[in-house]
């Protein structure tokens, strides 16, 4: 892929939309600015200065093309083919908030999650928090009069920065860290609200609490219903053959990546059998001593939506920093997990790819995030405030590269698979 992503406006100007981890300066000029000396900017690599120019050039781009992009998208989809009650809105970047925008777009097109968020929005108002701000944002998108356009998620970003100092700056953040924080925060808020409702003697439906209403585990929320799966860690003693197992819940799975492989291969590697020996011997309760053992991880409960995090950032000792593994990893449009345990629920569950968060660049602290999502029968690319329709074949461009681990690339980072049942 090219170092820079280019767009062309109706007037014929070409401008830099976003640098993909650029390491060299490049002049960016918008000739449609009504001035004898059009604004321009150079990409530099000196921290805050680089960020300011990125924001400025983004504004130039929006000035020329925001309206044209929206109308072009609506025209390309066609009024007859445009899905009923669907809206495609880009999100304004408030200074390196692409990590947030890309994850929010991916989650919006995870239909079970969107439906729960919108249902939450219809409930009686509560004190403002990250969940209420997200619900307001999703509601705003879903109830726009126009079918396409741009929305500034300012309220959500402001709340995010207020609640977590990790995100209270204009530095690039990790999209996976943000996803993990967001899902766990929502779950915590829902649990706290349930606790408050019970203390007030009420349930979510307004009825009085009773001892007979114990069908829902106290820690379970609709976040868990959608994203939570269960791993079982099986350990077999090689002396007495006794097998012990321990279950562990997850909201997303992080898998190692290798060059020229597939996500299925990565998942199999995740469940490879490991031999525990030497100083890593396993203490067997049956033998009452440390013994050699085989250990393996299997999926026991498959979630409704499977979020897969590709571990593309690796710490390199010789460089004393993290670098990106731009390895080519193929992720199919359909997925079935084969690393399930013998007592797994729904082991034959089939998944469809519905969204991908893509990292563009050469390292974790530089570059850019975009999202590609499936909506009904076609695919869309969300690049902050820019929304484009793309062919399904174009997804192959985001598999990664076949050489050079730290080279600039646009590669899949978080995959969202939704079950068909």
C-alpha positions in Angstrom: 0.0 0.0 0.0 1.0 3.6 -0.6 2.6 5.5 2.3 -0.2 8.1 2.0 -3.9 7.6 1.4 -5.2 10.0 -1.3 -8.6 11.2 -2.1 -9.8 13.3 -5.1 -12.4 16.0 -4.8 -14.9 16.9 -7.5 -12.8 19.9 -8.3 -9.8 17.7 -9.1 -7.6 18.5 -6.1 -5.7 15.7 -4.5 -5.0 16.0 -0.8 -3.4 13.9 1.9 -6.2 12.4 3.9 -4.0 10.8 6.6 -0.4 9.7 6.9 0.1 6.0 7.4 3.0 6.2 9.8 4.9 8.6 7.6 8.6 9.1 8.2 9.2 11.9 5.8 7.7 15.3 5.1 5.2 15.9 2.3 3.5 19.1 1.3 -0.3 19.1 1.5 -2.2 21.9 -0.3 -5.9 22.4 -0.9 -6.3 24.6 -4.0 -10.1 25.0 -3.5 -9.5 27.3 -0.5 -10.7 30.7 -1.6 -7.5 32.6 -1.1 -4.5 33.7 -3.2 -2.2 31.7 -0.9 -4.0 28.4 0.0 -3.2 26.8 3.3 -0.6 24.1 3.4 1.1 21.9 5.8 4.1 19.5 6.1 4.2 16.2 8.0 6.9 16.4 10.6 7.8 13.9 13.3 8.3 16.0 16.3 5.4 15.1 18.6 2.8 17.8 19.1 3.8 19.7 16.0 3.0 16.7 13.9 -0.3 16.3 15.6 -1.3 19.9 15.0 -0.6 19.7 11.3 -2.5 16.4 11.0 -5.5 18.1 12.5 -5.2 21.1 10.2 -4.9 19.1 7.0 -7.9 17.1 8.1 -9.8 20.3 8.3 -8.7 21.3 4.8 -9.9 17.9 3.6 -13.3 18.3 5.3 -13.7 21.8 3.9 -13.4 20.5 0.3 -15.0 17.1 0.4 -17.3 16.4 3.4 -20.5 17.2 1.6 -19.3 15.8 -1.7 -18.2 12.5 0.0 -21.6 12.0 1.6 -23.6 12.7 -1.5 -21.3 10.5 -3.6 -21.7 7.6 -1.1 -25.5 7.9 -1.2 -25.5 8.0 -5.0 -23.1 5.0 -5.2 -25.3 2.8 -3.0 -28.5 4.0 -4.7 -31.8 5.0 -3.2 -33.4 1.6 -4.1 -30.6 -0.4 -2.6 -30.1 1.8 0.5 -31.0 -0.2 3.6 -34.2 0.9 5.4 -33.5 2.7 8.7 -29.7 2.5 8.2 -27.3 5.5 8.5 -23.7 5.8 7.6 -22.0 8.7 9.5 -18.4 9.4 9.8 -16.9 10.6 13.1 -14.9 13.8 13.5 -11.3 13.3 14.7 -10.6 15.4 17.8 -6.8 15.0 17.7 -5.6 11.4 17.3 -8.9 10.0 18.3 -9.0 7.6 15.3 -8.4 4.7 17.7 -11.7 5.5 19.3 -13.6 6.3 16.1 -12.6 3.1 14.5 -13.7 0.9 17.4 -17.0 2.8 17.8 -17.8 2.3 14.1 -17.0 -1.4 14.4 -19.2 -1.8 17.5 -22.1 0.2 15.9 -22.2 -2.4 13.1 -22.2 -5.3 15.6 -26.0 -5.4 15.5 -26.7 -7.1 18.9 -24.5 -4.5 20.6 -26.1 -1.6 18.8 -29.6 -2.8 19.6 -28.7 -3.1 23.3 -27.2 0.4 23.4 -30.3 1.9 21.8 -32.6 0.0 24.1 -30.6 1.3 27.0 -31.0 4.9 25.7 -34.8 4.5 25.8 -34.8 3.8 29.5 -35.2 6.5 32.2 -32.3 8.9 32.2 -29.4 8.3 34.6 -26.4 10.3 35.7 -24.1 11.0 32.8 -21.3 8.4 32.3 -19.5 6.8 29.5 -22.4 4.5 28.7 -25.0 7.3 28.6 -22.7 9.2 26.3 -22.2 6.2 24.0 -26.0 5.7 24.0 -26.6 9.3 23.0 -24.0 9.0 20.2 -25.6 5.8 18.8 -29.1 7.3 19.1 -27.9 10.4 17.3 -26.6 8.4 14.4 -29.6 6.1 14.2 -32.1 9.0 14.2 -30.5 11.3 11.7 -32.8 12.6 9.0 -30.1 12.2 6.4 -28.8 8.8 5.5 -25.1 9.8 5.3 -23.0 12.5 6.9 -20.6 13.3 9.7 -21.1 13.6 13.5 -18.7 15.0 16.1 -18.5 12.5 19.0 -17.4 15.4 21.3 -19.5 14.5 24.3 -18.2 10.9 24.3 -14.6 12.0 23.8 -14.8 14.6 26.6 -16.3 12.0 29.0 -13.7 9.4 28.0 -10.8 11.8 28.7 -12.4 12.8 32.0 -12.9 9.2 33.3 -9.5 7.8 32.2 -6.3 9.7 32.2 -4.8 7.2 29.8 -6.9 8.8 27.1 -6.7 12.4 28.4 -4.2 13.6 25.9 -3.7 14.1 22.2 -1.3 11.1 21.7 -2.1 8.1 19.7 -3.6 5.3 21.8 -4.0 1.5 21.2 -7.4 0.6 19.8 -7.5 -2.8 21.5 -6.8 -1.2 24.9 -9.7 1.2 24.3 -12.0 -1.6 23.3 -11.1 -3.6 26.4 -11.6 -0.5 28.6 -14.9 0.4 27.0 -16.5 -3.1 27.3 -15.4 -3.6 30.8 -16.5 -0.1 31.8 -20.0 -0.6 30.3 -20.3 -4.0 32.1 -19.2 -2.4 35.4 -21.8 0.4 35.0 -24.6 -2.1 34.2 -23.7 -4.2 37.3 -23.7 -1.1 39.5 -27.1 0.0 38.1 -28.5 -3.4 38.8 -27.1 -3.3 42.3 -28.7 0.1 42.8 -32.1 -1.1 41.4 -32.1 -4.1 43.8 -31.3 -1.8 46.8 -34.3 0.3 45.7 -36.4 -2.9 45.6 -36.9 -2.7 41.9 -35.9 -4.7 38.8 -35.3 -3.3 35.3 -39.0 -3.9 34.4 -40.2 -1.9 37.4 -41.5 -4.8 39.4 -40.5 -5.5 43.0 -37.5 -7.7 43.6 -38.1 -11.2 44.9 -36.1 -14.2 46.0 -37.5 -16.2 43.0 -35.8 -14.0 40.5 -32.3 -15.6 40.4 -32.1 -16.7 36.7 -29.5 -14.1 35.8 -26.1 -14.4 37.5 -25.2 -11.2 39.5 -22.1 -10.5 37.4 -23.7 -11.2 34.0 -24.8 -8.3 31.8 -25.8 -8.0 28.2 -22.1 -7.2 27.4 -21.3 -10.6 28.7 -24.2 -12.2 26.8 -22.8 -10.7 23.5 -19.0 -10.9 23.9 -18.2 -13.3 26.7 -16.8 -16.7 25.9 -15.1 -19.3 28.1 -11.7 -20.9 27.8 -10.8 -24.1 29.6 -7.2 -24.7 30.6 -6.6 -28.5 30.5 -3.5 -30.0 32.2 -2.8 -33.7 32.0 -0.2 -35.2 34.3 2.1 -37.5 32.3 2.6 -39.7 35.3 -0.9 -40.5 36.5 -2.8 -39.3 33.4 -5.1 -37.2 35.7 -6.6 -34.3 33.8 -7.4 -31.1 35.7 -9.2 -28.1 34.1 -9.8 -24.5 35.0 -12.2 -22.2 33.2 -11.5 -18.6 32.3 -13.9 -16.1 30.8 -12.9 -13.6 28.0 -14.5 -10.7 26.2 -11.9 -10.9 23.4 -9.1 -13.3 22.4 -5.6 -12.1 21.7 -3.7 -14.4 19.3 -0.1 -14.4 18.2 0.6 -13.8 14.5 3.0 -15.5 12.1 4.0 -14.7 8.5 1.9 -15.9 5.6 -0.7 -17.6 7.7 -4.5 -17.4 8.4 -6.5 -16.5 11.4 -7.5 -20.2 11.6 -3.8 -21.1 11.9 -3.3 -18.5 14.6 -6.2 -19.9 16.6 -4.8 -23.4 16.3 -1.5 -22.1 17.6 -3.3 -20.5 20.5 -4.4 -24.0 21.5 -1.2 -25.9 20.8 -0.2 -28.4 23.5 2.6 -27.2 25.8 4.9 -29.5 27.7 5.6 -28.5 31.3 9.0 -29.8 32.4 12.2 -28.9 34.2 11.6 -25.8 36.4 8.1 -25.5 34.9 6.8 -28.8 36.1 3.2 -29.0 37.2 2.2 -29.8 40.8 -0.2 -32.8 40.5 -2.7 -33.0 43.4 -3.1 -36.7 42.7 0.7 -37.5 42.8 1.2 -34.8 45.4 4.5 -33.8 43.7 5.7 -31.8 40.7 5.4 -33.8 37.5 5.8 -33.3 33.8 2.5 -32.5 32.2 0.8 -31.4 29.0 -1.1 -28.2 29.0 -3.5 -26.9 26.3 -6.1 -24.2 26.0 -9.5 -24.9 24.4 -12.6 -22.8 23.8 -15.5 -24.1 26.0 -18.1 -21.5 25.3 -18.3 -19.7 22.0 -19.6 -16.1 22.3 -22.3 -14.5 20.2 -19.7 -12.0 18.8 -16.1 -13.2 18.7 -13.6 -10.4 19.0 -10.1 -11.4 17.9 -7.1 -9.2 18.6 -4.1 -9.9 16.5 -1.0 -9.3 18.5 0.9 -7.2 15.9 3.0 -5.2 18.3 6.1 -6.9 19.7 8.9 -5.6 21.9 12.3 -5.8 20.2 15.2 -6.0 22.6 17.7 -4.8 20.1 15.6 -1.7 19.3 14.5 -1.2 22.9 10.9 -0.4 21.7 7.8 -2.0 20.3 7.6 -2.5 16.5 4.8 -3.7 14.3 4.5 -7.2 12.8 3.0 -6.4 9.5 2.7 -10.1 8.7 0.2 -11.2 6.1 -2.6 -13.0 8.1 -5.7 -14.0 6.0 -9.0 -13.6 7.8 -12.0 -15.2 6.0 -15.5 -13.8 5.7 -16.8 -17.0 7.3 -15.1 -18.7 10.3 -15.7 -21.9 12.3 -13.5 -22.6 15.4 -11.8 -26.0 15.6 -10.0 -25.5 18.9 -13.1 -26.3 21.0 -13.2 -28.5 24.1 -15.1 -31.8 24.1 -17.9 -30.4 26.2 -18.1 -27.1 24.3 -21.5 -25.5 23.8 -22.4 -24.9 20.1 -19.0 -26.3 18.8 -20.3 -26.1 15.2 -21.2 -22.4 15.5 -20.5 -20.5 12.2 -19.4 -16.9 12.3 -19.5 -14.1 9.7 -17.0 -11.3 9.6 -18.9 -8.0 10.4 -16.1 -5.5 11.2 -12.4 -5.0 11.2 -10.3 -2.3 13.0 -7.3 -1.7 10.8 -4.0 -0.2 11.9 -2.1 1.8 9.3 1.6 2.5 10.0 4.8 1.0 11.4 4.4 1.1 15.2 1.9 1.3 18.1 2.5 5.0 18.9 2.3 6.3 15.3 0.1 5.8 12.4 -3.7 5.7 12.1 -6.8 3.5 12.6 -9.7 2.9 10.3 -12.6 0.5 10.3 -14.2 -1.6 7.6 -17.6 -2.9 8.3 -20.3 -5.1 6.6 -23.7 -3.5 6.4 -26.4 -5.8 4.9 -24.8 -7.0 1.6 -21.9 -4.5 1.1 -18.8 -3.3 2.8 -17.9 0.2 4.0 -14.6 1.9 5.0 -14.8 4.4 7.8 -11.8 6.7 8.0 -12.8 9.2 10.7 -15.2 11.6 8.9 -14.8 9.9 5.5 -17.1 7.0 4.5 -16.6 4.9 1.4 -18.2 1.9 -0.2 -15.6 -0.8 -1.0 -15.7 -4.2 -2.8 -15.4 -7.3 -0.7 -12.2 -8.2 -2.6 -10.6 -5.0 -1.3 -10.6 -6.6 2.2 -7.5 -8.6 1.0 -5.6 -5.3 1.1 -5.8 -5.4 4.9 -4.3 -8.8 5.4 -0.8 -7.4 5.8 2.6 -7.7 4.0 4.7 -10.7 3.0 8.0 -9.2 4.1 9.6 -6.6 6.5 8.0 -6.7 10.0 8.2 -3.0 10.6 7.3 -1.7 7.2 4.3 0.6 6.9 1.2 -1.4 6.3 -2.6 -1.3 6.6 -3.3 -4.5 8.4 -6.2 -6.0 10.3 -5.8 -5.5 14.0 -9.2 -6.4 15.7 -11.6 -8.7 13.9 -15.3 -9.0 14.9 -17.1 -12.2 13.9 -20.9 -12.5 14.6 -22.5 -15.9 14.9 -25.3 -16.9 12.6 -27.5 -18.5 15.3 
